[in-house]
């Protein structure tokens, strides 16, 4: 025993194993309250006059919340549906359309989080979309996809859910590489994930060998730290990076969300 402590300071092991009934009731009530700590957010998509409802679970982490870059990408997809030839994303669709043979666009979303972007892409682009994230995020992602399954059907789209860990070749093999477009929003934040993200992009886009695909990556990003520039320095060694759109800063912010396109330096889109 530490000098100065009394017997009364010691923990009663029986109280740890068998706490008083009021304490048990208190814990159960707290657990119920945590289960109810979810936010349902309505996101109206004007071009198809429908609302996507997204469940957020903020207490479970960053991947369970909506972030500004996702809202920007959704807005751009909505605008593209309304103005297909006069949108910041129009050049992307134009570059890919020559290789589609009138089939639906095949889209992969990385770090989907709540799934809002992928769901909207399926509906507004009549696309076959695969939304992905880490395994522990999948249940909420699947929940949101199922809750909104009535939205993309009338427009000819589909949405599938799959786990994908960045930098893992086995996960990429399971997902496959048969995509035309990769989407992501607010995925550049932890610097230890820069290399795994770039590695996944290299594998998916066929930059590691002779299998050179005509595939593009579109990413919406809100710069929060100076270290973000390290990701772009690395990316520019592999990709041609272009700015597609810049949002105005929101109140209290010095910068707005920027949407970029990435294409492999060796890829030919002519």
PyMOL commands that set and color helices and strands:
alter all, ss='L'
color gray80, all
select helices_A, chain A and resi 7-9+13-17+21-35+46-48+58-60+62-64+68-82+90-97+116-124+135-147+149-153+169-175+191-204+228-235
alter helices_A, ss='H'
color red, helices_A
select strands_A, chain A and resi 39-45+50-56+106-109+128-133+158-163+181-185+216-221+239-246+258-264
alter strands_A, ss='S'
color yellow, strands_A
deselect
rebuild
show_as cartoon
